[in-house]
Amino acid sequence: MADDREIKDLERALEQIWEIAARLGLDPFPTRFEIVPATVMYEIGSYALPGRYSHWTFGKAYHRMKTMYDFGLSKIYEVVINTNPSYGFLLETNSPIQNKLVMAHVLGHVDFFKHNAYFSKTNRRMVESVSSHAGRMSEYEFKYGRKTVEEFLDAVLSIEEHIDPNFFIKQERPPQTEEQRAAGLPKEGRYDDLWKIGEPVASPTPPARELPRGERLPEKDLLYYIMRNSPALTDWQRDAMGMIREEMEYFVPQMQTKTLNEGWASYWHSRIMRELELTDTESIEFAELHAGVVSPHKGQLNPYYLGYKILEDIERRWDNPTAAEREQFGRKGGEGREKIFEVRELDNDVSFLRNYLTEELCEELDLFVYELVEEEEWTVTEKRWERVRDQLVSNLTNFGFPYIVVADGDYNRNRELYLKHQSEGAELDANYARKVLEYVFRLWGRPVHLETTADGEQVVMRYNGEEHEED
């Protein structure tokens, strides 16, 4: 546990770090830092947000991460929450220089949260929202039984990633529950109206229109479609699905910008720390820590490393353009810092890699594609830089999850659900897909069909509540 002297030293360092960040052009939300023990750090890390509803998957993640920490196999140095004001959590066992680096890194993240276009629609009061969600989940557990609620959440969480990244165009919410109507509560939550004191009174919003079946199809947002149209769900179940979908909407921008976001935070912690007055010992410790953060990982891409190297390359190329670049693109030179701020504002990982991962960088970073050949050994199958770049972009499309859409919600004119997998050459794990179909059946209440490909041929997997079929 940090003593009073160390805390005062960190407070002074934070003032310096904030001043340096502002001078360098960063503009983060106000940020509050807390020093917490490992149990709290890993609880926040496993739940992704403090105060979320309880589910066994979060407990499983907590015990896995905490065990890795206890055995010295991994360590979370910081957790940052995208809210306004933002929150940064520091591990109490960090050394002073580790916490200084982490504070600089967090301010880079918070600047990114505030200014990146993909975060512009996120709920900046999400901690309050998830606390409200947790309270409502607890009420449902009390009323319907914890096992009933947990089994329903198992089904919903099996498809939680299948929402539409362009969620902000869908403003309709699920109908109010019986409990909400009886209490006369607004749809957004019991106390959210307190945040609107002093704002102009808006005209009443008309009730959401019930959409005819077939409209908006195909629909990528499985959670939205099932929540709105399932013939089997009760009011409380629709409300629970709405809460989970709202939380997933909050996490989507983080999934869309992992490489750029971590690269941005790493870029700025390195610049800020160089401006601090460090002793020789602290400078050596910082150099070791920074090298560990932005170094390649064997067998997998390190998003901190990849994002950091691309941003540095962008700055270099726009600061010192070649004669051809000056002529072709009108670059004047000295525009590197301005350019990376533009990238921070406008890009996500797909556009970041597609537009700025160059042939020279692929060679410098030794990037290649490798595959399991004939189920025997991993083999490098591609080193051409365009193919490497395109494979990276392909892996990021839809966050690496299968792209599945609702094709028909009244299949066979019997309210059966027909899904299509847009495979793009990537096949599903059949056993996993069958298990998810069982969960989707639980949510839809009628037979479910999934069109996909296996061994290059089109197949339809079906589940009717009792047995699986395939043709």
Backbone torsions as a table, in degrees:
resi	resn	phi	psi	omega
1	MET	NA	132.8	-179.3
2	ALA	-66.8	136.4	178.1
3	ASP	-87.0	177.2	-174.9
4	ASP	-61.0	-37.0	-179.5
5	ARG	-64.7	-43.7	179.5
6	GLU	-65.6	-38.3	179.8
7	ILE	-65.2	-42.4	178.3
8	LYS	-64.4	-36.8	177.1
9	ASP	-64.2	-41.4	178.2
10	LEU	-66.3	-37.5	178.1
11	GLU	-62.7	-42.9	177.6
12	ARG	-65.1	-42.1	179.9
13	ALA	-63.4	-38.8	-179.5
14	LEU	-63.4	-40.5	177.0
15	GLU	-59.5	-43.6	179.5
16	GLN	-66.2	-42.8	-179.3
17	ILE	-62.6	-42.1	179.4
18	TRP	-63.7	-43.5	179.8
19	GLU	-64.0	-42.0	179.5
20	ILE	-65.0	-44.3	-179.8
21	ALA	-59.4	-43.4	179.3
22	ALA	-65.0	-40.6	-179.9
23	ARG	-65.2	-32.8	179.7
24	LEU	-81.2	-6.4	175.3
25	GLY	111.2	-1.5	179.1
26	LEU	-76.7	149.1	-177.9
27	ASP	-140.7	71.9	-177.8
28	PRO	-80.6	165.7	168.4
29	PHE	-65.0	158.2	168.4
30	PRO	-52.8	137.7	-172.9
31	THR	-130.2	130.0	178.4
32	ARG	-106.9	130.4	179.4
33	PHE	-107.6	140.8	175.8
34	GLU	-131.0	137.5	175.1
35	ILE	-94.5	122.1	-172.8
36	VAL	-130.6	156.4	175.8
37	PRO	-73.1	168.9	-176.3
38	ALA	-60.2	-36.1	-178.7
39	THR	-61.3	-41.9	178.9
40	VAL	-70.9	-43.2	-179.1
41	MET	-58.6	-44.9	-176.8
42	TYR	-78.2	-24.0	172.9
43	GLU	-67.8	-45.2	177.8
44	ILE	-64.6	-41.1	-179.8
45	GLY	-63.5	-38.3	-177.8
46	SER	-76.8	-33.7	178.7
47	TYR	-86.4	-13.2	-179.6
48	ALA	71.6	-24.6	174.7
49	LEU	-145.9	141.7	177.9
50	PRO	-70.1	138.4	174.1
51	GLY	87.7	11.9	-179.6
52	ARG	-71.1	166.3	176.6
53	TYR	-62.2	159.6	-177.8
54	SER	-88.4	139.6	172.3
55	HIS	-157.9	149.4	-173.8
56	TRP	-63.0	-26.0	-179.6
57	THR	-64.8	-34.6	177.9
58	PHE	-68.2	-41.2	177.5
59	GLY	-63.3	-38.6	177.4
60	LYS	-62.3	-44.9	178.6
61	ALA	-63.0	-40.9	179.7
62	TYR	-60.2	-50.3	-177.0
63	HIS	-65.7	-34.5	177.4
64	ARG	-65.7	-48.8	-178.4
65	MET	-66.7	-41.3	-178.8
66	LYS	-66.5	-38.1	177.7
67	THR	-64.2	-42.6	177.9
68	MET	-61.0	-38.7	178.6
69	TYR	-68.1	-45.1	-177.9
70	ASP	-61.0	-33.7	-179.3
71	PHE	-92.5	7.2	176.2
72	GLY	72.3	22.0	-176.9
73	LEU	-92.0	-24.0	177.2
74	SER	-158.3	165.6	-177.1
75	LYS	-155.5	132.1	172.0
76	ILE	-91.7	118.0	-178.9
77	TYR	-83.6	-30.7	-176.2
78	GLU	-155.6	157.0	169.5
79	VAL	-133.3	134.7	180.0
80	VAL	-125.8	138.7	-177.1
81	ILE	-110.8	127.7	179.6
82	ASN	-80.0	86.5	174.8
83	THR	-141.5	175.9	175.6
84	ASN	-130.3	107.2	0.8
85	PRO	-69.3	158.1	179.4
86	SER	-88.5	162.3	-179.5
87	TYR	-126.1	133.0	173.4
88	GLY	-120.0	132.3	-179.3
89	PHE	-111.5	127.5	-178.5
90	LEU	-108.9	138.3	179.1
91	LEU	-75.8	129.9	-174.0
92	GLU	-65.1	-21.5	179.1
93	THR	-86.1	-1.8	175.1
94	ASN	-63.9	149.0	172.1
95	SER	-76.2	162.6	179.0
96	PRO	-54.9	-42.1	-178.4
97	ILE	-70.2	-32.3	175.1
98	GLN	-63.0	-43.2	-179.6
99	ASN	-68.9	-32.9	176.0
100	LYS	-65.5	-43.6	176.9
101	LEU	-62.2	-43.1	-178.6
102	VAL	-63.0	-41.8	179.2
103	MET	-61.9	-41.5	177.5
104	ALA	-64.9	-40.1	179.3
105	HIS	-64.2	-43.3	-179.6
106	VAL	-62.4	-41.7	179.7
107	LEU	-63.4	-32.6	173.9
108	GLY	-63.1	-44.1	177.2
109	HIS	-61.1	-45.5	-175.4
110	VAL	-67.1	-36.7	173.2
111	ASP	-60.1	-41.5	179.8
112	PHE	-65.4	-45.8	178.0
113	PHE	-55.2	-41.7	-174.1
114	LYS	-71.6	-33.6	-168.1
115	HIS	-113.0	-17.8	-179.0
116	ASN	-72.1	136.9	-174.7
117	ALA	-60.8	-31.5	-175.6
118	TYR	-75.4	-13.4	175.9
119	PHE	-98.4	-0.6	-170.7
120	SER	-66.5	-24.6	-178.2
121	LYS	-101.5	3.8	-176.8
122	THR	-72.2	154.3	179.9
123	ASN	-77.3	110.8	-177.6
124	ARG	-80.5	-0.3	175.8
125	ARG	-116.6	36.6	-171.1
126	MET	-66.4	-28.4	178.8
127	VAL	-62.5	-42.8	176.8
128	GLU	-65.8	-38.7	-179.2
129	SER	-64.4	-45.2	-178.1
130	VAL	-69.8	-28.8	174.5
131	SER	-64.4	-41.3	176.0
132	SER	-64.1	-41.8	177.9
133	HIS	-60.0	-44.8	-179.0
134	ALA	-60.6	-39.2	178.7
135	GLY	-64.3	-41.3	179.0
136	ARG	-68.9	-38.8	176.5
137	MET	-61.0	-41.3	178.8
138	SER	-62.7	-38.9	177.3
139	GLU	-62.8	-40.9	179.0
140	TYR	-67.0	-37.9	177.0
141	GLU	-62.3	-40.5	179.7
142	PHE	-66.5	-39.3	-174.7
143	LYS	-80.6	-40.2	-173.2
144	TYR	-109.8	-8.6	-179.5
145	GLY	102.3	136.8	-176.7
146	ARG	-62.3	-39.6	-178.7
147	LYS	-64.4	-40.9	179.3
148	THR	-61.0	-45.9	-179.5
149	VAL	-66.7	-42.5	-178.2
150	GLU	-63.9	-41.8	179.1
151	GLU	-65.5	-35.9	176.2
152	PHE	-66.7	-42.7	178.5
153	LEU	-63.5	-34.4	175.5
154	ASP	-54.7	-44.6	-178.8
155	ALA	-67.3	-44.6	-177.8
156	VAL	-66.1	-43.3	-177.2
157	LEU	-67.7	-19.5	178.2
158	SER	-67.6	-19.8	179.7
159	ILE	-126.3	18.4	-174.2
160	GLU	-62.1	-27.3	-179.5
161	GLU	-75.4	-14.9	-174.8
162	HIS	-88.3	66.9	173.2
163	ILE	-119.1	171.1	-178.2
164	ASP	-90.3	119.9	178.2
165	PRO	-56.7	-26.3	177.2
166	ASN	-87.6	46.0	-172.4
167	PHE	-61.4	-24.5	-172.8
168	PHE	-69.8	-10.6	177.0
169	ILE	-84.0	-11.2	179.0
170	LYS	-104.8	105.9	-176.3
171	GLN	-102.8	-6.0	-177.9
172	GLU	-73.7	142.6	177.0
173	ARG	-111.2	162.4	176.5
174	PRO	-65.3	157.3	179.1
175	PRO	-59.1	154.4	177.0
176	GLN	-65.5	149.9	177.0
177	THR	-78.1	166.6	176.9
178	GLU	-59.1	-41.1	-179.5
179	GLU	-62.5	-42.0	-179.9
180	GLN	-66.3	-42.2	179.6
181	ARG	-64.2	-43.1	-179.0
182	ALA	-62.5	-35.2	-179.1
183	ALA	-85.4	-7.2	-179.1
184	GLY	69.1	32.1	-175.3
185	LEU	-87.8	147.3	172.0
186	PRO	-69.9	159.2	-175.2
187	LYS	-65.5	-28.2	-172.8
188	GLU	-78.3	-10.8	178.7
189	GLY	135.1	164.4	-170.3
190	ARG	-63.7	-39.6	-171.0
191	TYR	-117.6	3.6	-174.6
192	ASP	-63.8	-23.0	-179.5
193	ASP	-67.4	-19.3	178.5
194	LEU	-64.7	-27.3	-179.5
195	TRP	-73.4	-12.2	-174.4
196	LYS	-101.5	6.3	179.6
197	ILE	-59.8	131.3	-179.9
198	GLY	93.1	-11.2	178.2
199	GLU	-85.9	155.1	176.9
200	PRO	-60.5	144.4	179.6
201	VAL	-76.6	121.9	-178.8
202	ALA	-82.4	153.9	175.6
203	SER	-68.5	150.1	-177.1
204	PRO	-57.7	139.5	178.3
205	THR	-85.0	127.3	-179.8
206	PRO	-65.1	152.6	180.0
207	PRO	-62.2	148.6	-179.0
208	ALA	-59.5	135.6	179.8
209	ARG	-76.5	134.1	175.0
210	GLU	-71.5	121.9	-175.7
211	LEU	-81.6	136.1	174.7
212	PRO	-61.6	142.9	178.0
213	ARG	-61.7	137.8	-179.3
214	GLY	101.7	-23.8	178.1
215	GLU	-70.8	143.8	179.2
216	ARG	70.2	11.2	178.9
217	LEU	-91.3	145.2	0.8
218	PRO	-71.8	147.6	-178.6
219	GLU	-116.3	120.0	179.9
220	LYS	-75.4	-29.2	-173.5
221	ASP	-82.5	89.6	-177.5
222	LEU	-63.2	-41.7	-179.6
223	LEU	-60.1	-46.0	-179.0
224	TYR	-62.7	-47.9	-175.1
225	TYR	-65.0	-46.1	-179.4
226	ILE	-66.7	-42.1	179.1
227	MET	-58.0	-41.2	-176.2
228	ARG	-81.0	-31.2	-165.5
229	ASN	-121.6	-6.6	-177.6
230	SER	-59.9	132.3	176.7
231	PRO	-79.6	-2.2	-172.0
232	ALA	-109.6	-16.6	-172.2
233	LEU	-80.0	144.9	172.6
234	THR	-91.3	173.7	-178.9
235	ASP	-58.7	-45.3	-176.5
236	TRP	-67.3	-32.6	178.7
237	GLN	-70.0	-39.0	176.0
238	ARG	-63.4	-40.1	178.5
239	ASP	-63.4	-42.3	178.5
240	ALA	-63.1	-42.2	177.2
241	MET	-63.0	-39.1	178.3
242	GLY	-62.6	-38.1	178.4
243	MET	-65.2	-45.5	-179.2
244	ILE	-65.2	-39.7	179.4
245	ARG	-65.4	-40.0	178.1
246	GLU	-61.4	-39.4	178.6
247	GLU	-69.2	-37.3	177.3
248	MET	-66.0	-36.7	175.7
249	GLU	-56.8	-38.4	179.7
250	TYR	-64.5	-36.8	-176.3
251	PHE	-84.5	-16.8	-176.3
252	VAL	-55.3	-48.9	-179.5
253	PRO	-59.5	-32.9	177.7
254	GLN	-67.7	-35.0	176.9
255	MET	-70.9	-32.7	-178.3
256	GLN	-75.8	-20.0	-169.1
257	THR	-129.6	23.6	-174.3
258	LYS	-54.4	-50.8	-176.0
259	THR	-67.8	-46.9	-179.3
260	LEU	-66.4	-42.4	-178.7
261	ASN	-63.0	-48.1	179.6
262	GLU	-68.8	-36.0	176.4
263	GLY	-63.9	-40.6	179.2
264	TRP	-63.4	-47.1	-179.8
265	ALA	-64.2	-38.0	179.5
266	SER	-69.5	-39.9	177.7
267	TYR	-57.7	-45.5	-174.0
268	TRP	-80.4	-31.3	176.3
269	HIS	-64.7	-33.5	179.0
270	SER	-67.3	-40.6	-179.3
271	ARG	-70.7	-42.3	-178.2
272	ILE	-65.5	-44.7	-177.5
273	MET	-64.0	-30.8	178.2
274	ARG	-68.5	-21.9	179.8
275	GLU	-85.7	-16.7	-179.9
276	LEU	-75.5	153.0	175.1
277	GLU	-85.3	102.9	-177.4
278	LEU	-112.3	147.1	172.7
279	THR	-72.3	168.6	178.7
280	ASP	-59.7	-41.2	179.9
281	THR	-64.0	-43.0	179.4
282	GLU	-66.2	-37.8	179.4
283	SER	-63.0	-40.5	178.9
284	ILE	-66.8	-43.0	179.3
285	GLU	-63.6	-42.0	177.9
286	PHE	-61.3	-45.3	-179.1
287	ALA	-59.7	-40.5	178.7
288	GLU	-66.5	-42.7	179.7
289	LEU	-64.6	-46.0	-179.0
290	HIS	-62.5	-41.9	179.1
291	ALA	-62.8	-35.4	178.2
292	GLY	-68.4	-33.7	-179.1
293	VAL	-72.9	-45.9	-173.6
294	VAL	-108.9	53.1	175.1
295	SER	-121.7	152.7	-179.9
296	PRO	-67.9	150.2	176.7
297	HIS	-107.6	137.8	-179.4
298	LYS	-67.3	125.8	173.8
299	GLY	83.7	-4.7	179.2
300	GLN	-155.6	159.8	179.2
301	LEU	-81.8	136.7	173.3
302	ASN	-96.0	110.5	-176.8
303	PRO	-61.4	-31.3	177.1
304	TYR	-61.6	-46.7	-177.3
305	TYR	-66.6	-49.4	-176.1
306	LEU	-64.4	-47.5	-179.8
307	GLY	-63.0	-42.2	-179.7
308	TYR	-61.9	-46.2	-177.9
309	LYS	-67.0	-37.6	179.3
310	ILE	-68.0	-42.4	178.8
311	LEU	-62.7	-42.6	177.3
312	GLU	-62.3	-39.3	179.7
313	ASP	-66.7	-40.2	176.9
314	ILE	-59.9	-48.5	-179.3
315	GLU	-59.6	-42.7	-179.5
316	ARG	-64.1	-44.4	-175.7
317	ARG	-70.0	-34.5	178.8
318	TRP	-81.8	-22.6	174.6
319	ASP	-76.6	-37.6	-174.7
320	ASN	-130.9	69.0	-178.8
321	PRO	-68.1	151.2	174.7
322	THR	-73.8	169.0	178.3
323	ALA	-60.4	-38.5	179.7
324	ALA	-65.6	-40.8	179.6
325	GLU	-67.9	-36.0	177.0
326	ARG	-63.2	-41.4	-177.2
327	GLU	-75.3	-44.0	-174.2
328	GLN	-77.0	-41.0	-173.6
329	PHE	-109.0	-3.3	179.0
330	GLY	70.4	24.8	178.8
331	ARG	-74.8	137.8	-176.8
332	LYS	-100.0	-17.9	-174.4
333	GLY	95.4	152.3	179.8
334	GLY	74.2	15.9	-176.6
335	GLU	-106.6	13.6	-173.7
336	GLY	-62.4	-46.9	-178.3
337	ARG	-65.4	-42.0	178.0
338	GLU	-60.9	-39.1	-177.6
339	LYS	-67.4	-42.7	-178.1
340	ILE	-69.5	-29.0	174.3
341	PHE	-67.9	-34.6	175.1
342	GLU	-65.2	-42.5	178.1
343	VAL	-62.2	-44.0	178.6
344	ARG	-57.2	-35.6	-175.9
345	GLU	-80.1	-36.5	-166.2
346	LEU	-107.0	-22.7	-166.9
347	ASP	-99.8	157.7	162.8
348	ASN	-116.8	-175.7	-174.5
349	ASP	-63.7	-38.1	-178.0
350	VAL	-63.3	-51.0	-179.7
351	SER	-69.5	-33.3	179.2
352	PHE	-60.7	-48.0	-179.2
353	LEU	-73.6	-42.1	-177.9
354	ARG	-63.1	-38.0	-173.8
355	ASN	-90.3	-25.7	-168.6
356	TYR	-125.7	-2.8	173.9
357	LEU	-84.8	109.8	-172.8
358	THR	-99.5	169.6	177.2
359	GLU	-60.9	-42.1	-178.9
360	GLU	-63.4	-39.7	179.2
361	LEU	-67.9	-40.3	178.0
362	CYS	-58.8	-40.8	179.1
363	GLU	-69.8	-43.3	-179.2
364	GLU	-62.8	-41.4	-177.7
365	LEU	-86.2	-3.5	179.1
366	ASP	54.7	54.2	179.4
367	LEU	-89.0	140.0	178.1
368	PHE	-156.8	166.3	177.0
369	VAL	-102.9	132.3	175.0
370	TYR	-129.6	148.4	-175.8
371	GLU	-139.0	160.0	175.1
372	LEU	-82.8	111.2	-175.6
373	VAL	-94.0	121.1	177.8
374	GLU	52.7	32.5	175.7
375	GLU	55.8	29.0	-177.8
376	GLU	-118.1	-51.1	-177.3
377	GLU	-149.4	151.9	178.2
378	TRP	-78.6	130.7	-174.4
379	THR	-134.1	138.4	174.3
380	VAL	-68.3	121.2	-176.6
381	THR	-112.6	-9.7	-178.5
382	GLU	-157.4	129.9	175.8
383	LYS	-126.8	-4.8	176.4
384	ARG	-64.0	128.9	-167.3
385	TRP	-64.0	-35.3	178.9
386	GLU	-64.2	-40.3	179.8
387	ARG	-68.0	-38.7	177.4
388	VAL	-62.7	-47.4	178.1
389	ARG	-60.0	-46.7	-177.9
390	ASP	-65.1	-34.2	178.1
391	GLN	-68.5	-39.6	176.3
392	LEU	-61.2	-45.3	179.7
393	VAL	-63.8	-42.3	179.1
394	SER	-60.9	-40.4	-179.8
395	ASN	-65.5	-27.2	-178.7
396	LEU	-86.4	-18.8	-178.7
397	THR	-62.2	130.2	-175.9
398	ASN	58.0	28.4	175.6
399	PHE	62.6	19.3	-179.5
400	GLY	84.8	1.1	178.9
401	PHE	-92.1	155.2	176.6
402	PRO	-58.1	140.9	-179.8
403	TYR	-92.1	105.5	-175.1
404	ILE	-125.0	136.6	-179.4
405	VAL	-126.2	155.8	170.8
406	VAL	-81.8	119.6	178.6
407	ALA	-95.5	-29.6	-177.2
408	ASP	-158.7	129.5	176.7
409	GLY	-101.7	2.4	178.8
410	ASP	-136.3	43.8	-177.2
411	TYR	-62.6	140.9	-176.1
412	ASN	61.3	16.8	-176.7
413	ARG	51.9	38.0	-176.0
414	ASN	-135.6	23.1	-179.0
415	ARG	58.6	25.2	175.6
416	GLU	-81.8	152.3	-175.1
417	LEU	-101.9	124.8	-179.6
418	TYR	-115.0	117.1	-179.2
419	LEU	-108.4	149.7	175.9
420	LYS	-124.9	133.4	176.1
421	HIS	-97.4	116.3	176.6
422	GLN	-88.2	91.7	-163.1
423	SER	-74.9	-36.8	-175.3
424	GLU	52.3	36.7	177.5
425	GLY	89.0	-10.0	179.6
426	ALA	-97.9	122.5	-176.8
427	GLU	-93.9	156.5	179.7
428	LEU	-82.0	154.7	167.2
429	ASP	-76.1	111.8	-171.4
430	ALA	-60.4	-42.8	-178.7
431	ASN	-64.9	-42.0	178.4
432	TYR	-64.5	-43.0	-178.6
433	ALA	-62.2	-39.5	179.1
434	ARG	-63.6	-41.0	179.5
435	LYS	-64.4	-41.2	179.3
436	VAL	-66.6	-36.6	176.6
437	LEU	-59.6	-36.5	177.3
438	GLU	-63.4	-40.3	178.2
439	TYR	-67.2	-41.3	179.6
440	VAL	-64.5	-38.1	176.1
441	PHE	-59.2	-39.4	179.5
442	ARG	-62.8	-33.7	-179.6
443	LEU	-81.0	-34.6	-175.2
444	TRP	-90.8	-34.5	177.2
445	GLY	81.1	2.8	179.1
446	ARG	-135.8	166.2	179.8
447	PRO	-53.3	143.5	-177.5
448	VAL	-121.3	137.1	-179.1
449	HIS	-123.5	141.1	178.8
450	LEU	-132.0	114.0	177.0
451	GLU	-88.2	126.4	-178.9
452	THR	-150.2	-168.8	176.4
453	THR	-124.1	146.4	176.0
454	ALA	-143.3	126.2	-176.8
455	ASP	54.0	36.6	175.9
456	GLY	81.6	0.6	-178.9
457	GLU	-116.2	149.2	179.5
458	GLN	-75.4	132.4	176.5
459	VAL	-134.6	157.0	175.1
460	VAL	-122.6	118.7	176.5
461	MET	-93.0	136.9	-175.8
462	ARG	-132.4	147.2	173.2
463	TYR	-142.2	126.5	-174.9
464	ASN	-109.4	12.3	-179.1
465	GLY	99.5	-15.1	-179.9
466	GLU	-125.4	-40.7	-177.3
467	GLU	-146.4	158.3	176.9
468	HIS	-95.6	143.3	174.2
469	GLU	-132.5	162.1	-179.7
470	GLU	-152.3	133.4	176.8
471	ASP	-149.5	NA	NA
